[in-house]
Structures are given as structure tokens and as C-alpha cells.
Amino acid sequence: MRVAKYYNNRDVRLEEMPVPKIGAGEILVKIIASGVCGSDVMEWYRIKKAPLVLGHEITGDIVETGEGVEKFKKGDRVTVAHHVPCNTCYYCLNGEYSVCDTLRSTNFDPGGFAEYVRVPKINVDRGVFLLPDEVSYEDGTFSEPLGCVMRGQKVADVRPAQTVLVIGSGISGLLHIKLARAVGAAKIFATDISEYRLSAAKRFGADEVIRASDDVSGKIKSLNGGRLADRVILCAGADSAIEQALQCIDRGGTILLFALPEPGKKFPIDLWNMWRDNVTITTAYASPPADTIPAIELIRSKRVDVSDMITHRLPLSEAGLGFKLVYEAKDSIKVIIEPQR
């Protein structure tokens, strides 16, 4: 089978690999659509394991089932989670699935930028989801990233009638905007350094868009009755973005760290002001099954319409271009690779 193998952000090669052989409890999925995630182009993270086949936002058809598989059959349209929790460890039993050791070590074989993927038994048990008839393969690739966004807003306790600021209007920021609109946020502000992405943020539900280099906190106050944001969702890892988040959070508010700089970087925080103003900083990582399932329903019902976010559909042979579009972050939003083309 053909795969797109990652060597670095500027070197993604079309190569051949054997079709994976499945065992008992496993399934083989023919990949129809696979989204390029922002994490796929975090070179400082990916380069350590290169060369490898990336791609975890996948949908496709089951073409083979192993002995003992009863929940699924050949021909089922599915989306598959690459990371799944054990459901039995201390962290899982306390609802902290994202820090489960099993979740951090599971994956499928080889990766979504391939014609076929072998889904291990544990993923079949708790990480394979049927696609509703109303959900296209392309839209289905959003179930994982939207699940991550849902988990983040749940952790940050985003509620109706709140003012939400999204810092960074890439794909994750835009999904946060769409979800905040769906849950009834009173006012949504969005920032970015790119006019293209600011325009997308406005189109996808932001009430006001602000250039990141402007006086963001001042503009929010002037448009929000003198108050800052109840919730700040940080979808950019630059120091200036972190500083902006701290400047824009209202008393009693919560900052969600959804994107961060690379490991080892430190950032000074005025703990006095955080304590005095009762500001909470929280984090969110991954999309356990409990968040993926409602994400699929939001996509099915069109409460979060994702189809208008796809800007590029590319064959597997052009996966390198797909990576380039994502890491350059210019005139693209969501790039989908279609391995069967």
C-alpha cells in the first residue's frame, strides 16, 4: 500500500509499505479521509520519531475484521481514535483519562496518511465509532479535534451568557469559536496576526475580531461594558499570546491553555494578581471517547457545522503540500488527505 512518510515538515515522501495484517480482536480500515492536524507539523515534537507515518484524524471503511470482533462488520463507515484510555487506572477512575498511561501509549498502525490502517484490539473496544449516515467522511475527520475542543471547554466551564476570547484563530481556535457559539456564549472575541484567519473567525461566529498586535484588552473593555473576558482560550504558544491571555481575563475568570510552547520554556506569572482576582488557569489535552461521541453528534446535527472549514482536499501523493499548507499557516484552514485518490 502507499503511505506518506514524514521525515520533516519539508520532506514528506510517498512510499510503499505492506498492508498491515490484523489479529484477533482487530480490524483493518481503508482510509477515505485523513485530516492534517496542527500537531502533525510541530517539528520539534515529531522529528524525534521520524521517519514515520502520521495522521490521526481518520475516517474510512472496515474491510476486514479479526476473530472475536462483534460490534463491527465489514462495510461499516467509521472514525477511529488513535489514543484510548485503560478505564481502570487511578486517573481514569477519577475522570482524568487524558493522563492515563495507556492513552499516551496507544495508537494505530501505521498512521492515517496511508491507504489502510490496522486498529489494535483495545482501540476497537473503546475507540471505534460508527459514522452516522448524515456525516460525510470528510466531516467525520473533525470528530477527534472537535472532541478535544469539547473537553477543553468542559474543563474551562464555558457557559452560556459568558464573554469568551479566543487567542489564535487557526483550526483549533476556529473550532472553539464555533463551539462557544453553539453553547450560547454572549460575546466572542478572536485574535490573530493573520488577516485571512481573522476573516475566517468572523465568518465562523466571532462577534469581534482584533489584530493580536493591537490593544486587545482595551478593545474588549470598550466593547464589553468595561469588563474583560470571562473565559480566555489560548490557541497560540507564543509568549506574547500568553501575556495577552493574562491581560484579558476578568476577575473570577478562567484561562484555558489549549496550545503551549515547546517543552522547557518557562513563563513568569504574577501570582499575586491571580490570587487577588481569583483567576484560574487550566489545561486540556486529547479527546477521550466520552468527548468524541458527543462531538460526532454535534457534527451530525450541524450544531457545529464543519464542512465550510475544509479549504484543501489532496491525494496522498500531495501530502507534502498538505503539510506545507498547514505549517506555513497562510491561506488554509483544514487540509484533508484522501489516500484512495
Salt bridges, closest charged atoms under 4 A:
ASP11 OD2 - ARG13 NH2 2.84
GLU15 OE1 - LYS5 NZ 3.46
GLU26 OE2 - ARG118 NH1 2.64
ASP40 OD1 - ARG46 NH2 3.68
ASP40 OD1 - HIS56 ND1 3.83
GLU57 OE1 - LYS334 NZ 2.60
ASP76 OD1 - LYS73 NZ 2.85
GLU96 OE1 - ARG151 NH2 3.80
ASP109 OD2 - ARG118 NE 3.16
GLU115 OE2 - ARG2 NE 3.45
ASP125 OD2 - ARG126 NH2 2.84
GLU134 OE2 - ARG300 NH1 3.29
GLU138 OE2 - ARG313 NE 2.68
ASP139 OD2 - LYS302 NZ 3.78
GLU144 OE1 - HIS56 NE2 3.74
ASP157 OD2 - ARG159 NH1 3.59
ASP157 OD2 - ARG231 NH2 3.92
GLU195 OE2 - ARG211 NH1 2.62
ASP207 OD2 - ARG181 NH2 2.74
ASP214 OD2 - LYS219 NZ 3.40
ASP230 OD1 - ARG227 NH2 2.36
ASP239 OD1 - LYS265 NZ 3.68
ASP250 OD2 - ARG227 NH2 2.83
ASP277 OD1 - ARG276 NE 3.70
ASP291 OD2 - ARG151 NH1 3.95
ASP291 OD1 - LYS154 NZ 2.78
GLU297 OE2 - ARG300 NH2 2.76
ASP305 OD1 - LYS302 NZ 3.76
ASP308 OD1 - LYS178 NZ 2.69
GLU328 OE2 - LYS324 NZ 3.14
GLU338 OE1 - ARG341 NH1 2.86
